[in-house]
Amino acid sequence: MWIWEGDFVCKSKVVAIITARGGSKGLPRKNVLDLAGKPLIVYTISAALQSKVFDKVVVSTDDKEIRDVSLSLGVEVINRPSELATDTASSLDVIEHALLKLKKSEEGYTHFMLLQPTSPLRKAEHIEEAWEKYLDENAVSLVSVTEVEHPPQKMLVETSGGVEPLTKWEELTKPRQSLPKAYLPNGAVYICKVEEFLKTKNIFEKPLKILKMDKKSSIDIDSMNDLKQVERILNEKI
């Protein structure tokens, strides 16, 4: 695919990075838990492969079962070191590790898309829409979001002296309808230029654009209740 870079037209080369470690405190073995007859990670791998965006799909993992599932679906696996597979490991460090591994292969990826396996209702269509929006709006990075029900301008935070508004005191009493809409990153899609990320290690490089997704497609698996909710949704479609 050809894209504009300043005054020049360049060929883009896009890699999907799916980050999936074996451990998880909240929901043990989360990424390979059964969801309507398939391991959770399969939904994200399948969506990536079905989209018409990527030159390569890779899975970064430290886990043999996740590795075996990924290889069986025909995607490449990047072996993640143990220090990047802990509860405190930064996802930015994991992305950097994967990109540097790919850079050594000299395949020349211009962009990457981070797809987390905990968003099983993110479809190939969402991935394609995100990429089209990214190109159309001449972004450096893009993140998928869902609209929040409660405006942050109406929120309070605890301080040593009591409480303070999250934004401004005067906004606490404004009608909700007069406040700008607010959005929360839903974890489904992140896009960034490879070279920009390797320079800054920031996945929210400006100009940053958003892909708005509905609440159902934005469900992030973080508990057994989330898993059961998504399973009900998937079973309704059968």
C-alpha positions in Angstrom: 0.0 0.0 0.0 1.3 3.5 -0.9 1.0 6.4 1.5 2.0 10.0 1.6 5.1 10.9 3.8 5.4 14.7 3.6 5.8 15.5 -0.1 6.7 12.0 -1.0 4.7 8.8 -1.7 6.1 5.8 0.1 5.2 2.1 0.3 3.8 1.2 3.7 4.6 -2.2 5.3 2.5 -3.1 8.3 3.0 -5.7 11.0 0.4 -6.8 13.5 1.9 -7.4 17.0 -0.3 -9.6 19.3 1.0 -9.5 22.9 0.1 -12.6 24.9 2.0 -13.8 27.9 1.2 -17.0 29.7 0.6 -15.6 33.2 -2.2 -13.5 34.4 -3.1 -12.7 38.0 -6.7 -11.7 37.6 -7.7 -14.5 35.3 -5.1 -17.3 35.2 -4.2 -18.5 31.7 -6.4 -15.9 30.3 -5.1 -15.8 26.8 -5.8 -19.5 26.1 -9.0 -19.9 28.1 -11.9 -21.5 26.2 -14.3 -19.0 24.6 -17.1 -20.6 22.7 -14.9 -23.6 21.8 -11.7 -21.7 20.9 -8.8 -20.3 22.9 -9.3 -16.6 23.5 -6.2 -15.6 21.4 -7.6 -17.3 18.3 -10.2 -14.6 17.9 -7.5 -11.8 17.6 -5.2 -13.9 15.4 -8.1 -14.7 13.0 -9.3 -11.1 12.8 -5.7 -10.0 11.9 -5.4 -12.7 9.2 -8.8 -12.0 7.8 -8.1 -8.2 7.5 -6.4 -7.0 4.4 -4.0 -4.8 6.2 -0.9 -6.7 7.3 2.2 -7.9 5.6 2.9 -10.0 8.7 1.2 -11.1 11.9 3.4 -11.9 14.9 2.6 -13.1 18.4 5.0 -12.1 21.3 4.8 -14.7 24.0 6.8 -16.6 26.7 4.3 -19.5 26.8 4.5 -22.8 24.9 0.8 -23.3 24.6 0.3 -19.9 23.2 3.2 -20.5 20.9 1.7 -23.8 19.6 -1.7 -22.3 19.0 -0.2 -19.3 17.2 2.0 -21.5 15.0 -0.9 -23.8 14.1 -2.7 -20.7 12.7 0.3 -19.8 10.5 1.6 -16.7 12.3 5.1 -16.0 13.4 6.1 -16.2 17.1 8.6 -13.9 18.8 9.9 -15.5 22.0 9.5 -13.1 24.8 12.2 -13.0 27.6 11.0 -13.8 31.1 11.8 -10.3 32.4 9.1 -9.0 29.9 6.5 -11.5 31.0 5.9 -10.4 34.6 2.9 -8.6 36.0 5.0 -5.4 36.2 6.5 -5.5 32.7 5.6 -2.6 30.5 3.7 -3.3 27.3 5.8 -0.5 25.7 9.0 -2.6 26.4 7.3 -5.7 24.9 6.5 -3.8 21.7 10.0 -2.4 21.5 11.5 -5.9 21.9 9.3 -7.2 19.1 10.1 -4.3 16.8 13.8 -4.6 17.4 13.7 -8.3 16.6 11.8 -7.6 13.4 14.2 -4.8 12.5 17.1 -7.3 12.6 15.4 -9.3 9.9 15.6 -6.2 7.7 12.0 -6.6 6.5 11.5 -2.8 6.7 8.1 -2.4 8.5 6.9 1.2 8.4 3.9 0.8 10.8 2.8 -1.6 13.5 -0.7 -2.3 14.9 -0.9 -3.6 18.5 -3.8 -6.0 18.9 -4.4 -7.3 22.4 -6.0 -10.8 22.7 -8.4 -9.6 25.4 -10.6 -7.9 22.8 -12.2 -10.9 21.0 -15.1 -8.9 19.6 -12.8 -6.6 17.6 -13.3 -7.9 14.1 -11.3 -7.7 10.8 -13.7 -4.9 9.8 -12.6 -2.8 12.8 -8.9 -3.3 11.9 -9.5 -2.3 8.3 -11.6 0.7 9.4 -8.8 1.8 11.8 -6.2 1.6 9.1 -8.3 3.5 6.6 -9.0 6.2 9.1 -5.3 6.4 10.0 -4.3 7.0 6.4 -7.2 9.3 5.6 -6.5 11.6 8.6 -2.7 11.6 8.1 -2.0 10.5 11.6 1.2 9.4 13.3 -0.7 7.2 15.8 -4.3 6.0 16.3 -6.1 4.4 19.2 -9.5 2.7 19.4 -11.9 4.1 22.0 -15.3 3.9 23.4 -17.4 6.8 24.7 -17.5 7.1 28.5 -20.9 7.3 30.2 -19.8 9.6 33.0 -17.9 12.7 32.0 -14.5 13.1 33.7 -15.5 16.8 34.4 -18.0 15.4 36.9 -15.4 13.4 38.8 -13.5 14.0 42.1 -10.1 12.7 43.2 -8.9 12.3 46.8 -6.0 14.5 47.9 -4.2 15.0 51.2 -6.5 18.0 51.9 -9.8 16.3 51.0 -11.0 16.2 47.4 -10.4 18.1 44.2 -12.2 18.0 40.8 -10.5 15.9 38.2 -10.7 19.0 35.9 -12.2 22.3 37.1 -14.6 23.2 40.0 -16.9 25.2 37.6 -17.4 22.1 35.4 -18.8 20.1 38.2 -22.1 22.0 38.1 -22.4 22.3 34.3 -25.1 20.3 32.6 -23.7 17.1 31.2 -25.1 18.0 27.7 -22.8 21.1 27.6 -19.6 19.1 28.2 -17.5 17.7 25.4 -17.7 14.0 24.8 -15.0 12.0 26.4 -13.5 8.7 25.2 -11.6 5.9 26.9 -9.0 3.7 25.0 -10.6 0.3 24.8 -7.4 -1.8 24.2 -8.6 -3.2 20.8 -6.4 -1.3 18.3 -3.3 0.9 18.5 -1.4 2.1 15.4 1.9 3.9 15.3 4.8 4.5 12.9 7.7 2.1 13.7 10.5 4.7 13.6 8.6 7.2 15.7 7.9 4.7 18.4 11.5 3.4 18.5 12.6 7.1 18.9 10.1 8.1 21.6 8.7 4.8 23.0 5.3 6.6 23.0 2.3 4.9 21.4 0.3 8.1 21.5 2.4 10.2 19.2 0.8 13.4 17.8 -1.1 13.9 15.6 -3.2 11.2 17.4 -6.5 10.1 15.9 -9.2 7.8 17.3 -11.4 5.0 16.1 -14.8 5.1 17.9 -16.1 1.6 18.7 -19.4 0.5 20.2 -19.5 -0.7 23.8 -20.2 -4.4 22.8 -17.2 -4.6 20.5 -15.1 -2.9 23.1 -15.5 -5.5 25.8 -12.1 -6.2 27.3 -11.7 -9.6 29.0 -10.4 -9.0 32.5 -12.6 -11.3 34.6 -14.6 -14.5 34.3 -17.8 -12.3 34.1 -16.3 -10.6 31.1 -15.6 -14.0 29.5 -19.1 -15.3 30.2 -20.6 -12.1 28.8 -18.7 -12.4 25.5 -19.5 -16.1 25.3 -23.2 -15.2 25.5 -22.8 -12.7 22.7 -21.0 -15.2 20.5 -23.6 -17.9 21.2 -26.4 -15.5 20.3 -24.9 -15.1 16.8 -24.8 -18.8 16.1 
